[in-house]
Amino acid sequence: MHRRLEIQDRQLVEIESEDARILLYIDPSEEERQYLVDCLGIDRHTLASSLDPNELGRVEFEPEHAAIIIKRPKQYCAEDNFYFKINSVGMFLFADRLVLVVAEDNLRFEGKHFRQLSSLRDVVLKIIYRSIWHFEEHLQVFNMIAEQLEHKVNQSMENKHLLHMFTLEKSLVYYLNAIGSNGRVVEKLKATGARLRFTVEDGELLDDLTIENAQCQEMATTYSHVLSSLVGARVSVVSNNLNVTMKRLMLVTIALMVPTAVFSIFGMNVRLPIEEAHGHPGFWLILAIAGASAAAVFAMARWMKW
């Protein structure tokens, strides 16, 4: 599947003309891949890297175009179960054409980032800008989810909330790697600006991208450290809660064993101070002794601050 886009009134709009300068391929079929490789001269390995979520971002130069691969967050859904995934975006910049390759139809061209477009190079930089901004949005969601899970772990001893925190921490590590990868792409674009024919305005936007990505990486690093410490602390809390519960159960067990011993003693077939002739008062006396022994165990536990 592919879409045709063009810059009109300094914005990206979808058109039907075959002369469109911007082509967006969404999970291209084998026939479309063959067209990109044979007719446009795109390297097959680089094309496959554009669809691989595990591929690192990079910039490569071919005789007729520059290949740019960046990372962006995947749209989150409930089935992911707190696992935030990452996708790759392949951008192949020709002199008069821009080819975009993505695995899913989640690349949007609306909003403030895609206003005042002037050239194909501007579109490339704005896509990178949007990806960095998308990472920042997800990091804020990370923080909110971590706070909710923290409260749930404090109130519950179930493992699922703790496992969700582990999954969130794992996702954050991958986000850090992806954000760092995008930073290296921006640095490479700055270093090769003359080769890509970037204008002064493009250079200023690259400087803004460098600062924005550095701030995003710093935010992700902070959240990663906080979440890592939080997970370790919650594991200790869960372990401590388990110890407290086991201690209470042990106390109840001991408190039940003492009355059982009292009943066993008075139930033996031997002569005891309380004889059968005493009738009902003897039964209640034995019951009171058993109750007093259980109360004594709880009182001693409280005195010893168990």
N, C-alpha and C positions, 0 to 999 in steps of 0.2 A: 504494500500500500504506500502511495506517495501523494504528497500535496505540493501545489505550486504556489509560491508566494512572491510578492513584489513590494518594493518600497513606493508607496503613494501617499502624498501629503505628509511625508516624513514619518509614516507609520507602516507597519507590515500588514498587508491584506492578502487574502487568498484569491487567486485568479485561476482561470481555466486555460489561459494562453500557453502554447508550447514554448513561447519565448521567455518564460519566467526565468529570472536570474537566480532565484532561490528555490531549491528543491529539498523537500523534507521527506525522507524515507523512513517509514515506521515498520520495524521488523521486516525488512525487505525479503521478498521471495527469492528463490534461487535464480529465477529469470532476471529479476531486478539486480541482484548481486552481479550476475554475469555482465549486465549492461554497464554497471559502475566500473567493473574491472576492465572490460574490453574496450568500451567506448570512451570512458573518462580517464582511464589510466590510473585508477585507484588501486593501491596495493591490496591484495586479497587478505594478507595477514592484518594490515592496519584496519581494513573494513571489519574483519572479525573482532578486532579489539574494541571497535566502537560499540559492539553488542555484548561485550563481556563485562559483567559487573565487577569482576575481580581485577580488571586491567588498570594499571596505574596511568595517570594523566601524563601526557608528553606532547612534544611538538616535533614534527619531522618535515623535512623539505624534499619534495619530489621535483622533477624537471618542470612540470606544468602547474604544480599546486603545492600548498602547504597543508599538512595534515595535523589537526589539533584535536586531542582527546582530553576531555575534562570529566570531572565527577559531579554528580548532583544527587540529592536525596530522591528515593523512590516514594511515590504516594503511599502513605500508610493506610492500612485497612485492619479491621478487627481480627481477621484471620491470622495476621502476622504475630499476634500474641506478644506484644511489647518488643518485637524484633524489628528495628528500623533498618531497611535495606538501602543499598546505593546502586545507582545505574550509571552507565557511561554515556557520553554524548560525543559523537564523532563529527567534526567540522572540517570540511575539505574546501579550502579557499583557493579559487582560481582567479585569473585576472578579471574575468567578467561573469563569474558564477560562484555561487556558494551552495555546497551540498551538505545537508545535515542528515545524520543517520542515528536513529535511536531505536531501542528495543521495545519501548512502549509509547503510546500516544499520551505523554504527560508533559510535553514541552509547550509552554504557553507563551504567547507574544503580546499579552496585554499588560496594562498597568504602567506605572511611572517609568519603569526601566526601559520600555520600548517606545518612548516618545522622542521626538526630534531626531529620527534616524536620518543619516545622510549618505551612507555608503555600506557596502558589504562588510568592510572591516568594522564599521560601527556596529553592525548586527552581531558580529562575532564577540566583540567586547561586551555588548549588552547581555548576551546569553551567559557569558562568564559571570557578569555582575549579578544576574538573576539567580544563578546557581549558588553564589556566595550568600546572597540574601535568603535563599531558600534554606540553606544550612543554618543560618542564624535563627530563622523561624522554628526549625525543628529543635534546636538547642533549648529554646524557651519552653517548648513542649516537654522536652526531657526533664527540665527542672520541675515543672508542675507535676508530672507523673511520679518523679522521685519523691516529692513531698507527700503525695497521696499514698504511695506504697509504704513510706516511713510510718505513717499513722496506722496503716493496716497491720504492719508487722508488730507494732507496739501493742496492738489490741488483740492480736491473734497469734496462735502458735503453729498455724498451718504452714507447710513448706511452700505452697504455691506463690505466696507474696514474696518470699525470699528468692525463689527461683526467678520471678519476674524482675527483681532487682539485678540479679546476675545477668539476665538477658539484656537488660537496659545498659548495664556496664559494658557488656560485650559489644553492643551496637555503638556505644560512644567511642570505643577504641577504633572501630572501623571508620567512624566519622572523622576522628582525628587524622587518620591516615589519608583519607580522601581530601580533607581540607589542606593538609600539607602538600599533597600531590597537585592540587589546583594552584597553590602558591608557587610551586616550581614552574608550572606552565606560564603563569603571569610573568615571572622573572625571565623566562626564556623569550617571551614575546617582547619584553622591554629591551632585551639584549639584541634581538634581531629586528627591531622596529624599522630600521632603514631598508632591510631586505623585503619586509612586508609592506613597505611604502606607507607606514603610519604617518599621519599628520601631527601637527603640534597638539591639536585637540585630543587626538587619540593617545598621545604620550601622556597628557594630563589625566585622561581617564585611566590609563594603566597605572599611574601613580595612585589614584584613588582606589583602584582594585587591590593594589599591594597593601595599602593601609587597611582596607576593609577586610581582606582575607587574614591579615595578621591579627586584627581584633577578633575575628571569628575563631581563629585557632587558639588565641589566648582564652577566649570564653569556653571553648570546648575542653581545653586543658584544665581549667579551673573546675568545671563541672565533673570532669573525669576524676580528679583528685578527691573532690567532695563525695562523689558517689562511691568511689573505692573505699574511702574511710567510713562512709555510711554503711556500706555492706558489711565491712568488718565489725563495726559496732553492733549492727543488728544481729549478726551471727552470735556475738557474745551475749546480747540481750536474750535471744531465744534460748541459748544454752543455760543462762542464769534462770530464766523462767522455768525451764524444765527441771533444774535442780531444786528450785523452790517448791514446785509441784510434787516432786518425788519426796522431799523432806516432809511435806504435809501428809502425804499418803503414808509415809513411815510412821509419823506421829499417830495417825488414826489407827494404824495396824497395832502399834504398841498399846494404845488405849483400849483396844478391843481384846487384846491378849490377856490383860490383867483381870478384867471381869470373868473371862473364860476360865482363868486359873482359879478364881474364887468359887465359881459354880462347880468346877471339877473337884475342889477340895471338899465342899459340902455334899457332893454327890457320891463320895466314896462310901463303901459298905463297912464303915468303922464307927465307933462310938464318938459323937461330937457333943460339944456343950449344948447345942440346940437340938433337943430331941423331938421326935414326932408328936409327943404329947402336947407340945406348945401350940400346934395347929397353925393357923394362918399368920399370926404374928411372927413366927419363925421364918416363914416364906418372905414376908416383907422386910424382915431384918437382913436376910441374906441378900435380897435385891438392893437394899440400901448400901450394904457393904460394897457390893460390886460397883454401884454407881459412884460411891465415894472414891473407890480406887481409880476409876476412869477419870474423875474430876481431878484427882491428885496428880495424875500423869500430865494432864493439860496444864494444870497450875505450875508444875515443875518446868514444863517446856516453856511456858510464858516467862517464868522467872529467869530461866537460862537464855532467854531471847532467841529461841529457835525460830 
